[in-house]
Structure formats: C-alpha cells, structure tokens
C-alpha cells in the first residue's frame, strides 16, 4: 500500500477511536507502519468508516461526538432520543453500531443476555430492534417470533446470511426489514428512520406540539409563547413532516419528495430557500434557533 493509501486509512479509522492491527498501526496525526498483510478486520472497519463519513462529520467538534457516543454505548439515558435495541453477538460490531446510532441521534442499548433477548426487547419498550440471526444459545428467528407475539416494535434483521430462505423466514415471522452485512451505515440509518416513520401513531388531531411550538395543520399556522403566524403551503408541509417525526433526522431528499410529492429532481436550492423562510417565521415568534436543527450531511430535525 502506498503512503497516500496508508494516510487515507488512518484518516478513515480515526473517527472510530480504533487502531489498525496485524498489518497497520495508525492513529490520527501519526505515520502508519505497514507490515506483511492486511486483515479482514481492517477492511471491514475501513469500508464502514468510508460509508459512515457523512454521518460522522456533521460536527467539527469530535470530542463532543466521542463523549456522546460513549454515553450511548455505556447505556446512559439521553432525553427524548428514540431507543434502539441491538441484539448482536459480536461485541465489537455491536459497539460500533451503537456508536453510529448515537451519532445519528438515537439511544442505543446492547442486549446483555441472548437467552432472554425477546423479554429484554419487550421490556425495554424500544422504538426499534436490530437483531442478528445467529446468536450463541439463541436463534434470531425465534427472537423475532417471540417479540412479535407480544409487541409491535419494528424489527430489522441484520445478518451476514444472504440466504433467501432466512430472509423469507424472518419476514414471515414478523421482521419488518432484512439487511445483510457488511451493511452501509448511512443506508442502515435510513432503513431505521423509515421504519420509525411508518410505525408512528397517526395524529389524533390537526394540532401538533413540540417544545412549546404548536402547529395547527387545519389553520396552516404556527404559534409559540402567545404569538402566531401563518405559514405558506411549503412551510406547512416541511414543519408538519418534521414535527410528526420528532428527534428523527430527515434527509433533504425525503423532505423534497414529501414537499413536491414526487421523486423527480428538484433544485436543491429550492428546499434551502423554503427552510430559511421557515426559520425566519419561527424566529419572528421567538422560537429558539436550536428548535429546527441542521445535521450536516444528513438533513433536518426538530
């Protein structure tokens, strides 16, 4: 591997807080020293890191990212964050997935005992469960069946098996999605977000409230602190979509599809203009600037 290649691997691996063993020993800011060969572990890590970069670099404050990821991985509760239950027998992969989910705004929990994984998922009251197929002392299909008998929690089977039989069996037993390893982190996050949107309960009324901001869908208006303002058609659809999915980062493409009810290409600047107008409307009511947040490389959330 060339010097440029080694530097690239070092830059990719560093956000994961990991060193490269059995072939490279690299840390950010140091020269990598090659040895005889590269291991599959290195290749897996680097593939995930490359794909995860849009999620990992939305903030320049890497120290804050690491602290947030550590809190999620260690099981510390995070207010208002949707809980994702992870049933994965490979602890290294499990922790990497938990870190990825934490950076995407979720609270990740790792299953401590696979023999009672179904009881753990149901008791956790998670927003979504990610379950491996092959587990020590347990079977992923059985876990899905037992969970589905007692809960409607969305379930994604995440496995290295690309067998059609395993996939059909998982879906028939109650899984909502099936993702093969090695997965692309950004795509997996999108699958989870899509499941959360589909499983969200329908609005009981035309009014949605979030952090003191009240959106009246029927009147096409928004209010905060006793003040109110009318919304344009696009502002109403953008704010409605975001407030119906609190805490979920929605990509720009998802918002554009909702806005124009089409997947045809729309000038990206058009969405930016509409979001900026919405921010201005909210600011005029005194809504804090951090109510509608931008996740760099991901999208928007409230």
HELIX and SHEET records of a PDB file:
HELIX    1   1 UNK A    3  UNK A   14  1                                  12    
HELIX    2   2 UNK A   40  UNK A   56  1                                  17    
HELIX    3   3 UNK A   62  UNK A   73  1                                  12    
HELIX    4   4 UNK A   91  UNK A  103  1                                  13    
HELIX    5   5 UNK A  114  UNK A  116  5                                   3    
HELIX    6   6 UNK A  117  UNK A  124  1                                   8    
HELIX    7   7 UNK A  140  UNK A  148  1                                   9    
HELIX    8   8 UNK A  164  UNK A  173  1                                  10    
HELIX    9   9 UNK A  185  UNK A  199  1                                  15    
HELIX   10  10 UNK A  233  UNK A  243  1                                  11    
HELIX   11  11 UNK A  252  UNK A  260  1                                   9    
HELIX   12  12 UNK A  268  UNK A  284  1                                  17    
SHEET    1   A 5 UNK A 107  UNK A 110  0                                        
SHEET    2   A 5 UNK A  83  UNK A  87  1                                        
SHEET    3   A 5 UNK A 128  UNK A 131  1                                        
SHEET    4   A 5 UNK A 154  UNK A 159  1                                        
SHEET    5   A 5 UNK A 177  UNK A 180  1                                        
SHEET    1   B 2 UNK A 134  UNK A 135  0                                        
SHEET    2   B 2 UNK A 138  UNK A 139 -1                                        
SHEET    1   C 4 UNK A 207  UNK A 210  0                                        
SHEET    2   C 4 UNK A 213  UNK A 216 -1                                        
SHEET    3   C 4 UNK A 221  UNK A 224 -1                                        
SHEET    4   C 4 UNK A 227  UNK A 230 -1                                        
SHEET    1   D 2 UNK A 293  UNK A 295  0                                        
SHEET    2   D 2 UNK A 299  UNK A 301 -1                                        
END                                                                             
